[in-house]
Amino acid sequence: MSRGLGDVYKRQNIYRDSFWDVWQNRFDKFRDREWARKGECADCKMWRFCLGGGMHLHDDQEHLMYCHYKRLQ
């Protein structure tokens, strides 16, 4: 499992929980990416395109470990 995802998947159980409920109410970090708009992403002009990069690019404290945009420059 990716480091940046932590225990996000441990809260769901396909046999116990409604798929729709899980999708709508428990994946907020995937839908609202404002939590990633900090550090080097805070003022980045490419934010609207990458939204802070992939979840797997963040450490357990939600800090960006690797920026693809900077890599391309």
KEZABA-764370 format. One record per atom (N, C-alpha, C, O, CB): residue number from 1; x, y, z; residue in one letter. Coordinates in nm, 2 decimals, decimal comma. Glycine has a CB too. Layout:
   num        x        y        z   residuo
   NUM        X        Y        Z         A
...
This chain:
   num        x        y        z   residuo
     1     0,08    -0,12     0,00         M
     1     0,00     0,00     0,00         M
     1     0,09     0,12     0,00         M
     1     0,20     0,12     0,06         M
     1    -0,10     0,00     0,12         M
     2     0,04     0,23    -0,06         S
     2     0,12     0,35    -0,07         S
     2     0,14     0,42     0,06         S
     2     0,04     0,41     0,15         S
     2     0,06     0,45    -0,17         S
     3     0,25     0,48     0,09         R
     3     0,27     0,54     0,22         R
     3     0,18     0,65     0,25         R
     3     0,13     0,66     0,36         R
     3     0,42     0,59     0,22         R
     4     0,14     0,73     0,15         G
     4     0,06     0,85     0,18         G
     4    -0,09     0,81     0,21         G
     4    -0,16     0,90     0,25         G
     4     0,07     0,94     0,07         G
     5    -0,13     0,69     0,18         L
     5    -0,27     0,66     0,20         L
     5    -0,30     0,61     0,34         L
     5    -0,41     0,61     0,38         L
     5    -0,31     0,55     0,10         L
     6    -0,19     0,58     0,41         G
     6    -0,21     0,54     0,55         G
     6    -0,31     0,43     0,57         G
     6    -0,31     0,33     0,50         G
     6    -0,25     0,66     0,64         G
     7    -0,41     0,45     0,66         D
     7    -0,51     0,35     0,69         D
     7    -0,64     0,38     0,63         D
     7    -0,75     0,34     0,67         D
     7    -0,53     0,33     0,84         D
     8    -0,64     0,47     0,52         V
     8    -0,77     0,51     0,46         V
     8    -0,86     0,40     0,42         V
     8    -0,98     0,41     0,42         V
     8    -0,74     0,60     0,34         V
     9    -0,80     0,28     0,38         Y
     9    -0,88     0,17     0,33         Y
     9    -0,93     0,08     0,44         Y
     9    -1,01     0,00     0,42         Y
     9    -0,80     0,09     0,23         Y
    10    -0,87     0,09     0,56         K
    10    -0,91     0,01     0,67         K
    10    -1,05     0,04     0,72         K
    10    -1,10    -0,04     0,80         K
    10    -0,81     0,02     0,78         K
    11    -1,11     0,15     0,69         R
    11    -1,24     0,19     0,74         R
    11    -1,35     0,13     0,66         R
    11    -1,47     0,15     0,70         R
    11    -1,25     0,34     0,74         R
    12    -1,33     0,07     0,55         Q
    12    -1,43     0,02     0,46         Q
    12    -1,44    -0,14     0,47         Q
    12    -1,33    -0,20     0,49         Q
    12    -1,41     0,06     0,32         Q
    13    -1,55    -0,19     0,45         N
    13    -1,57    -0,33     0,45         N
    13    -1,68    -0,36     0,35         N
    13    -1,80    -0,33     0,37         N
    13    -1,61    -0,39     0,59         N
    14    -1,65    -0,42     0,23         I
    14    -1,75    -0,44     0,13         I
    14    -1,86    -0,53     0,17         I
    14    -1,97    -0,52     0,11         I
    14    -1,68    -0,49     0,00         I
    15    -1,84    -0,61     0,26         Y
    15    -1,95    -0,70     0,31         Y
    15    -2,04    -0,64     0,41         Y
    15    -2,15    -0,68     0,43         Y
    15    -1,89    -0,83     0,36         Y
    16    -1,99    -0,54     0,48         R
    16    -2,06    -0,48     0,59         R
    16    -2,12    -0,34     0,55         R
    16    -2,23    -0,31     0,59         R
    16    -1,98    -0,46     0,71         R
    17    -2,05    -0,26     0,47         D
    17    -2,08    -0,12     0,45         D
    17    -2,15    -0,11     0,31         D
    17    -2,11    -0,18     0,21         D
    17    -1,96    -0,03     0,46         D
    18    -2,24    -0,01     0,30         S
    18    -2,30     0,02     0,17         S
    18    -2,19     0,08     0,08         S
    18    -2,12     0,18     0,12         S
    18    -2,42     0,12     0,19         S
    19    -2,18     0,03    -0,04         F
    19    -2,08     0,09    -0,13         F
    19    -2,11     0,24    -0,15         F
    19    -2,01     0,32    -0,15         F
    19    -2,08     0,02    -0,27         F
    20    -2,23     0,28    -0,18         W
    20    -2,26     0,42    -0,20         W
    20    -2,23     0,50    -0,08         W
    20    -2,18     0,61    -0,10         W
    20    -2,41     0,43    -0,23         W
    21    -2,26     0,46     0,04         D
    21    -2,22     0,53     0,16         D
    21    -2,07     0,55     0,17         D
    21    -2,03     0,66     0,20         D
    21    -2,28     0,46     0,28         D
    22    -2,00     0,45     0,15         V
    22    -1,85     0,46     0,15         V
    22    -1,80     0,56     0,05         V
    22    -1,72     0,64     0,08         V
    22    -1,79     0,32     0,13         V
    23    -1,85     0,55    -0,07         W
    23    -1,80     0,63    -0,18         W
    23    -1,83     0,78    -0,15         W
    23    -1,75     0,87    -0,17         W
    23    -1,86     0,59    -0,31         W
    24    -1,95     0,81    -0,10         Q
    24    -2,00     0,94    -0,08         Q
    24    -1,95     1,01     0,05         Q
    24    -1,93     1,13     0,05         Q
    24    -2,15     0,95    -0,08         Q
    25    -1,93     0,93     0,15         N
    25    -1,90     0,99     0,28         N
    25    -1,76     0,95     0,34         N
    25    -1,72     1,02     0,44         N
    25    -2,00     0,94     0,37         N
    26    -1,69     0,86     0,28         R
    26    -1,56     0,82     0,35         R
    26    -1,44     0,85     0,26         R
    26    -1,33     0,82     0,31         R
    26    -1,57     0,68     0,38         R
    27    -1,45     0,90     0,15         F
    27    -1,34     0,93     0,06         F
    27    -1,31     1,08     0,04         F
    27    -1,27     1,12    -0,06         F
    27    -1,35     0,86    -0,08         F
    28    -1,34     1,15     0,15         D
    28    -1,33     1,30     0,14         D
    28    -1,19     1,34     0,10         D
    28    -1,17     1,45     0,04         D
    28    -1,37     1,36     0,28         D
    29    -1,08     1,28     0,15         K
    29    -0,95     1,32     0,11         K
    29    -0,92     1,31    -0,04         K
    29    -0,84     1,38    -0,09         K
    29    -0,84     1,23     0,19         K
    30    -0,99     1,22    -0,11         F
    30    -0,98     1,20    -0,25         F
    30    -1,06     1,31    -0,33         F
    30    -1,02     1,35    -0,43         F
    30    -1,02     1,06    -0,29         F
    31    -1,17     1,35    -0,27         R
    31    -1,25     1,45    -0,34         R
    31    -1,21     1,60    -0,31         R
    31    -1,22     1,68    -0,40         R
    31    -1,40     1,43    -0,30         R
    32    -1,18     1,63    -0,19         D
    32    -1,14     1,76    -0,15         D
    32    -0,99     1,76    -0,12         D
    32    -0,94     1,72    -0,01         D
    32    -1,22     1,81    -0,02         D
    33    -0,91     1,82    -0,21         R
    33    -0,77     1,81    -0,20         R
    33    -0,71     1,94    -0,14         R
    33    -0,58     1,95    -0,14         R
    33    -0,71     1,80    -0,34         R
    34    -0,79     2,02    -0,08         E
    34    -0,73     2,14    -0,01         E
    34    -0,63     2,11     0,10         E
    34    -0,54     2,19     0,12         E
    34    -0,84     2,22     0,05         E
    35    -0,64     1,99     0,16         W
    35    -0,54     1,95     0,26         W
    35    -0,40     1,95     0,20         W
    35    -0,30     1,96     0,28         W
    35    -0,58     1,81     0,32         W
    36    -0,39     1,93     0,07         A
    36    -0,26     1,91     0,01         A
    36    -0,20     2,05    -0,04         A
    36    -0,09     2,06    -0,08         A
    36    -0,27     1,82    -0,11         A
    37    -0,28     2,15    -0,03         R
    37    -0,24     2,28    -0,08         R
    37    -0,16     2,36     0,03         R
    37    -0,21     2,45     0,09         R
    37    -0,36     2,37    -0,12         R
    38    -0,04     2,30     0,06         K
    38     0,05     2,36     0,16         K
    38     0,19     2,34     0,11         K
    38     0,22     2,27     0,02         K
    38     0,02     2,30     0,30         K
    39     0,28     2,40     0,19         G
    39     0,42     2,38     0,15         G
    39     0,45     2,44     0,01         G
    39     0,40     2,55    -0,03         G
    39     0,47     2,24     0,16         G
    40     0,52     2,36    -0,07         E
    40     0,55     2,41    -0,21         E
    40     0,43     2,41    -0,30         E
    40     0,44     2,48    -0,40         E
    40     0,66     2,32    -0,27         E
    41     0,32     2,35    -0,26         C
    41     0,20     2,35    -0,34         C
    41     0,11     2,48    -0,32         C
    41     0,03     2,51    -0,40         C
    41     0,12     2,23    -0,32         C
    42     0,14     2,54    -0,20         A
    42     0,05     2,65    -0,16         A
    42     0,03     2,76    -0,26         A
    42    -0,08     2,81    -0,29         A
    42     0,11     2,71    -0,03         A
    43     0,14     2,80    -0,33         D
    43     0,13     2,91    -0,43         D
    43     0,17     2,87    -0,57         D
    43     0,20     2,95    -0,65         D
    43     0,22     3,02    -0,38         D
    44     0,16     2,74    -0,59         C
    44     0,20     2,68    -0,72         C
    44     0,10     2,72    -0,83         C
    44    -0,02     2,70    -0,81         C
    44     0,22     2,53    -0,72         C
    45     0,15     2,77    -0,95         K
    45     0,06     2,80    -1,06         K
    45     0,00     2,68    -1,13         K
    45    -0,09     2,70    -1,21         K
    45     0,14     2,89    -1,16         K
    46     0,05     2,57    -1,10         M
    46     0,00     2,44    -1,16         M
    46    -0,10     2,37    -1,07         M
    46    -0,14     2,26    -1,11         M
    46     0,12     2,35    -1,19         M
    47    -0,13     2,42    -0,96         W
    47    -0,22     2,36    -0,86         W
    47    -0,35     2,31    -0,93         W
    47    -0,39     2,19    -0,90         W
    47    -0,26     2,45    -0,75         W
    48    -0,41     2,39    -1,01         R
    48    -0,54     2,35    -1,07         R
    48    -0,53     2,23    -1,16         R
    48    -0,63     2,16    -1,19         R
    48    -0,60     2,46    -1,14         R
    49    -0,41     2,19    -1,20         F
    49    -0,39     2,08    -1,29         F
    49    -0,36     1,95    -1,21         F
    49    -0,40     1,84    -1,25         F
    49    -0,28     2,11    -1,39         F
    50    -0,28     1,96    -1,11         C
    50    -0,23     1,84    -1,04         C
    50    -0,30     1,82    -0,90         C
    50    -0,30     1,71    -0,85         C
    50    -0,08     1,85    -1,02         C
    51    -0,35     1,93    -0,84         L
    51    -0,41     1,92    -0,71         L
    51    -0,32     1,86    -0,60         L
    51    -0,37     1,79    -0,52         L
    51    -0,54     1,84    -0,72         L
    52    -0,20     1,89    -0,61         G
    52    -0,10     1,84    -0,51         G
    52    -0,04     1,71    -0,54         G
    52     0,03     1,65    -0,46         G
    52    -0,17     1,83    -0,38         G
    53    -0,07     1,65    -0,66         G
    53    -0,01     1,53    -0,70         G
    53    -0,08     1,41    -0,65         G
    53    -0,19     1,42    -0,58         G
    53     0,13     1,52    -0,66         G
    54    -0,03     1,29    -0,67         G
    54    -0,10     1,17    -0,63         G
    54    -0,09     1,15    -0,48         G
    54     0,00     1,20    -0,41         G
    54    -0,04     1,05    -0,70         G
    55    -0,19     1,08    -0,42         M
    55    -0,19     1,05    -0,28         M
    55    -0,06     0,97    -0,24         M
    55    -0,01     1,00    -0,13         M
    55    -0,31     0,96    -0,25         M
    56    -0,01     0,89    -0,32         H
    56     0,11     0,82    -0,29         H
    56     0,24     0,90    -0,28         H
    56     0,34     0,86    -0,24         H
    56     0,13     0,70    -0,39         H
    57     0,23     1,03    -0,32         L
    57     0,34     1,12    -0,32         L
    57     0,35     1,20    -0,19         L
    57     0,43     1,28    -0,18         L
    57     0,33     1,21    -0,44         L
    58     0,26     1,17    -0,09         H
    58     0,26     1,24     0,04         H
    58     0,30     1,14     0,15         H
    58     0,26     1,02     0,14         H
    58     0,12     1,30     0,06         H
    59     0,37     1,19     0,24         D
    59     0,41     1,11     0,36         D
    59     0,30     1,10     0,46         D
    59     0,19     1,15     0,43         D
    59     0,54     1,16     0,42         D
    60     0,32     1,03     0,57         D
    60     0,22     1,01     0,67         D
    60     0,17     1,14     0,74         D
    60     0,07     1,15     0,80         D
    60     0,27     0,92     0,78         D
    61     0,25     1,25     0,73         Q
    61     0,21     1,38     0,78         Q
    61     0,15     1,47     0,67         Q
    61     0,13     1,59     0,69         Q
    61     0,33     1,45     0,84         Q
    62     0,12     1,41     0,56         E
    62     0,06     1,47     0,44         E
    62     0,15     1,58     0,37         E
    62     0,10     1,67     0,31         E
    62    -0,07     1,54     0,49         E
    63     0,28     1,56     0,39         H
    63     0,38     1,65     0,32         H
    63     0,41     1,59     0,19         H
    63     0,43     1,47     0,18         H
    63     0,50     1,68     0,41         H
    64     0,42     1,67     0,08         L
    64     0,46     1,62    -0,05         L
    64     0,60     1,58    -0,05         L
    64     0,70     1,65    -0,01         L
    64     0,44     1,74    -0,15         L
    65     0,63     1,46    -0,09         M
    65     0,76     1,40    -0,10         M
    65     0,83     1,42    -0,24         M
    65     0,95     1,43    -0,24         M
    65     0,76     1,25    -0,07         M
    66     0,74     1,44    -0,34         Y
    66     0,80     1,44    -0,48         Y
    66     0,70     1,52    -0,56         Y
    66     0,58     1,49    -0,57         Y
    66     0,82     1,30    -0,53         Y
    67     0,75     1,62    -0,63         C
    67     0,67     1,71    -0,72         C
    67     0,71     1,68    -0,87         C
    67     0,82     1,71    -0,91         C
    67     0,69     1,86    -0,69         C
    68     0,62     1,63    -0,94         H
    68     0,64     1,60    -1,08         H
    68     0,66     1,72    -1,16         H
    68     0,75     1,72    -1,26         H
    68     0,53     1,52    -1,14         H
    69     0,59     1,83    -1,13         Y
    69     0,61     1,95    -1,21         Y
    69     0,75     2,01    -1,19         Y
    69     0,81     2,05    -1,29         Y
    69     0,51     2,06    -1,16         Y
    70     0,80     2,01    -1,07         K
    70     0,94     2,06    -1,05         K
    70     1,04     1,97    -1,12         K
    70     1,14     2,01    -1,17         K
    70     0,97     2,06    -0,90         K
    71     1,01     1,84    -1,13         R
    71     1,10     1,74    -1,20         R
    71     1,10     1,77    -1,35         R
    71     1,21     1,76    -1,41         R
    71     1,05     1,60    -1,18         R
    72     0,99     1,82    -1,40         L
    72     0,99     1,85    -1,55         L
    72     1,06     1,99    -1,58         L
    72     1,09     2,01    -1,70         L
    72     0,85     1,86    -1,59         L
    73     1,08     2,07    -1,49         Q
    73     1,14     2,20    -1,52         Q
    73     1,28     2,19    -1,55         Q
    73     1,34     2,30    -1,58         Q
    73     1,12     2,29    -1,40         Q
